[in-house]
Amino acid sequence: MRAITYSRYGGPDVLKITEDHPMPLVGPDSVLIRVRAAAVNPVDWKAREGYLDSFVAAHFPVVPGWDVAGVVERLGLDTPDYAVGDEVYGYVRTDVVSGGTFAEYVAAPVRTLAPKPTALTWEEAAGVPLAGLTALQLIRRTAVGPGQAVLVHAAAGGVGAFAVQIAIARGARVIGTASPANHDFLRSLGAEPVAYGDGLVERVRALSPEGVDVVLDLVGGTLGDTPALLREGGTIGSITDAAARDTYGGQYVWARPDTTDLRELAELADSGALRVEVARVYPLEEAAAALVENQRGHTRGKLVIRV
């Protein structure tokens, strides 16, 4: 099968298109997926550069990619959850970095999958799993609920846009930090935008004089302002800095594959409460360029590889 692979850690130059990569083995609790689209996330280039090496083993050659949308091609020995031909999407993260989704086929444990949202295209659906699960699990852990004021840092980013929409769907009021160029986008999602930088505390307090109930840190470098932003009894959650948990008594989240959560995200998408912005679609052979763009940052919307 065709796949993007790398056989050592490094920059974009270690990636190559392999025309005859071996088909993945399909375990007893897994299914073989014919990949239609796979989204790019920062963890993909971080894994390629070896940043996960202290806690996740890499089995070379590695096929990168964890997000997928596709069609079930073959069943494992014990997978009553699915039938051949089912349309699925998922966050195919396993205990090693090896057989990823930037390929024509991927073997996916059923615990990492759910039925694809019917309202979304293949590219949109592929953009949901990792970022959507991160946002949903962070929001759940910080107990975001009706009537609360929630501040989302980097609200126009990949995780941030999902966090804004999920929090609003739960009845919260959302204030989101973003560059001025993304303020209209945040308003379209239902958030109240504020600019980054000096004076942030005052700008947030002008919108919510008593402070906010929850701060969601999705970018890093924001924890110092947190005490001045939270009202009494408020909490912080972060996906970038464990100090949110260890110093501030809040939550630190690394997204987990979860079928139930993927189903919830699909329901939100199918109800119209969750939309996905796709910034650009690349063919498989240009996956290296997609990773370079992702690594540069500041892209609004998901970068997706069409297979």
N, C-alpha and C positions, 0 to 999 in steps of 0.2 A: 504494500500500500504506500501511497505518498504521505510523507510526514515531514514536518520541520524537526530537526534534531540538533543536538550539540553533544560533543564527546569530551569536553573539558569546560571548566568555568572560564568566563571571560566576557568580553563585550559583544556587540552585535555581529562581529566578524566570525564568531564561533558557530553561528547558526548556518545551517545549510538545508536545502530541500533534498530529501532522500526519496528516490523513486521506488525503492524495493525494501522499505522497512518491514520487518516481520509483523504479521498480524498479531494483535494482542491475544494472550490466553484469556479465556472467559471462565472465571471461578464459579463455584456452585451457587453463590448468592449474587452473581453479577449478570449483566446482559451486555451484548455487543451492540454498540450504537453506531449507525451510519451518521457521521457528523454532517450537519447542514451549516452550522455557524458556531464559532467559538470566540468569546470575548477576551480582550486583553486587560490585564490588571497589573498594578505595580509589582505585585508579588512575583509575576512571571520573570521580569528582568532581574529582580533581586535574587531569585533562586538561581538564575543563569550565572550571576556574578558570584555566587557562593555565600550569600548573606544568610542563608538558612542552614548552612552546613553544621552549625553547632547543635541543632536539634532535629533536623530532618535529613536522613541519608539520601544521597543521589545515586541512582543506578544508571551508569552510562551505557549506551547513548541515551540521553534524556529527550523525550518529546515534551515540550512545555505546554502549559495551558491547563486550567482547572474548570473554566466555565464552558458549558456546552448546551446546544439545542440540536436535536436530531431524531432519528427514527430507530426503533428497536429492530435489529437485524437478526439476532440470534439470542436464545435464552440459555442461562445457566441451568444446572441440574435442579435447583430448587428456587424458582423465581415465579411463584404464582401471581405476583403483583402485576405482571405485564404479559403482553402477547406480541408476537412479531407484527410489526407495522404500527405499533403505538408511537405517538409523538410525545417526546419527553424533553425535559430540560433538567440541568443539575449542576451541582458544585462537586466535581469529581476529584476531591482531594482524598488521598489515601495516606498511609504511613510513610511512604517514600516518594521522592520526586523521580518519576520515570516515565510511565506511559500516559502522557497528557492528551489534551484535546486538539492540539494543532496538527491534526492528522485526518485521514479519511475515515478512520474507525477508532473507537476507544472502548475499552472494557470498563464498565461502571458498576460498582456495587449498588444494589437497589436502595440502600440507605442514603445514597447521595442524589437520588432522582425523585422526580414527581411528574405528573402529566403536564405537558406544555400549556401555558395559558393560551386559550383559543383566540383571544383578542389581539395577540401580539404576533408580529412577523417572526421568522426564524432569527433574524439579526437582533430584534428587540428582546426576544426571549433569552437569547444567549447572554445579553447584557445584564440580566437580573441576578443570577444566583449568588455570586460572591458578595457583590456590593449590597444587594437586597438583604441577604441573610445577615450581613454585618450590621446594617441599620436596624433590622427587626430585632435581632438578639440584643443589641445595645439598648434599644428603646424598652424592651421587655425587662431587662435587668435593672434599668433605672426607673421602672414603674411609671412611665409616662402615661397620663390619663386625662380624662375630660377636665376642662377648666384650668389646666396648668399652663404656665408660661415656660416655654422651652427655647433656649438659645442653642442654635446649631452653628458651630464653627465650620467654615468651608462648605457652606450650605449648597453651593452650586456645583460641587464636585461629584464624583461618581457615587460615593456613599452618601454624601450630603443631600443630594436631590431625593434619594429614596427616604432618608431619615425625615426630611421635611414632610413628604407626602404621607408617610406612615403615621407620624405624630399627629398630623391634621386629621387623618382618618380616625384616630383615637380620641378626637375631640380637644386636642391641645391647641393653644395659640403658639405660633412659631415665629421667632425672630432669627434671622439668618445673616451671618457675616459673609460678605463676598465683595469682589471688586465692583466698582460702579457699573462696569460694562455688563455685569450679570444681574443687576438689580431688577430689571424688568422680567427676566427669566424667573427670579424668585417670586416676584409678585404673581406671575402666571401660575405658580404652584400653590399660591395661597399664603406665602410667608411675607413678613415685614423685613425688608433688607436694611442692613447697616454696613458701613464701610469698615474695613480693617484699620489698624494703626492707632496712633496716639489719639486719646479721647474716646476710645471704644466704650469704656465703663460709663462715661457720661451719656453717650449716645444710646446705649441700651437702657440706662436708667430713665432717660427722657421718655422712652416708650413704655417702660415698666418700672415706675418709681420705686416699688417695693422690692425690686429684684426679680429674678426668675426662679422657678422651682427646680429646673434641671438644666445643666450645661452639658452639651455633647461635644467633646473635643475630637475632631476628625482630621486634624492637620498637625498638631504638635505645637509647642511653644506658647500655649495659651493658658496654662494652668495658673500662672502668677496672678492673673486678673480674677480668678474664680471666686475667692472669698468676697470680693467687692461686688460681685454680680449675683450671688446666691442669696435668696431670702432665708430666714431661719428655717432649718429643717430641710433645706434643699440638698440636692446631690449632683455629683458629676460622674460622667461616664466617658471613657476614652478608648480609642482603638490604636493610639500611638504611644502612650506614655503610662507605664504601670504605676507611676506616682499618683495617678488619679485614685487608685485603690490603696496603695501603700502609705501615702502621705495624707491624702484628703478623705479617706474612708469611703470612696465611691466604688466604681466598677471599671474593670479593664477587660475588654472582650477581644478574643480571636475567634472569628466565625467558625462554626461547626457545620458540616453537612447535616441536614435534617429534613426528612421528607415532609413532616407535618408543617414545618415553617415554609418550605417551598410551596406547599399547597395553599397556605395562607397568602403568600405573595401572589400566587396565580389568581386566587379569588379577588384580591384587591385590583389586580390588572384587569380581570374580566368584568369587574363592576364599574370600571372607569375611574377608580380612586388612585390608581398608580399608573403613571405613564413613563415611558423609557425614551430618552433622547439618544439617538445614535449619531455620533459626530462624523464618523467615516467608516467605510467598509473597504477592507483590503482583500485581494485574493491570497490564497495560501502561500504562494511563492513570494509574496511581499510581506510576510509576517515580521521579518527583521525590521522593516521600515515602521510597521505598526508599533513594535516595542520601543523603537527610538522615539517616536512621537509621544508615547505614553511616558517614557522616562523624562522627557523635557518638561512635562507637566503643563498645567494651565489649559488643558483641553476640556471644554464643556461637553458632556455627553460621552457615550461609550465608543471605544474603538473596537471594531469587530472584524474577524477574519471569516470570510465566506469560503467554504470548502466544496 
